[in-house]
Amino acid sequence: MSSKMTEDSSDAQIKALKRPADDTHTETEYEDKKLKTDQDERKYSKKKVALLMAYSGKGYYGMQRNAKNSQFRTIEDELVTALVRAGCIPEGHGDDMKKMSFQRCARTDKVNILT
């Protein structure tokens, strides 16, 4: 009988320590919160990525972008615009390439064709 009494008293103590269930939230509050997190920018962990590409420079004014003078289209301008649209990089990183530790390597010579 004493063991039953101690179990009842320990159950009462545990219930006293637990905080009451919060049933004041409605389903719409949970849906609103879920919607808000879905609409927020998704944060991904930073990754180092190598991108190998080939291009025809016809119609462009070189590969390297010139931030001071954006009237001339460059390959990097097109690349950054495409990466921002695809969601690969945030918009702010497209304006300041240092934020993503952007590096480039390119060859400027023509392809030798054997005939």
HELIX and SHEET records of a PDB file:
HELIX    1   1 SER A    2  LEU A   17  1                                  16    
HELIX    2   2 GLU A   27  GLN A   39  1                                  13    
HELIX    3   3 ILE A   75  ALA A   86  1                                  12    
HELIX    4   4 GLU A   91  ASP A   95  1                                   5    
HELIX    5   5 MET A   97  MET A  100  5                                   4    
END                                                                             
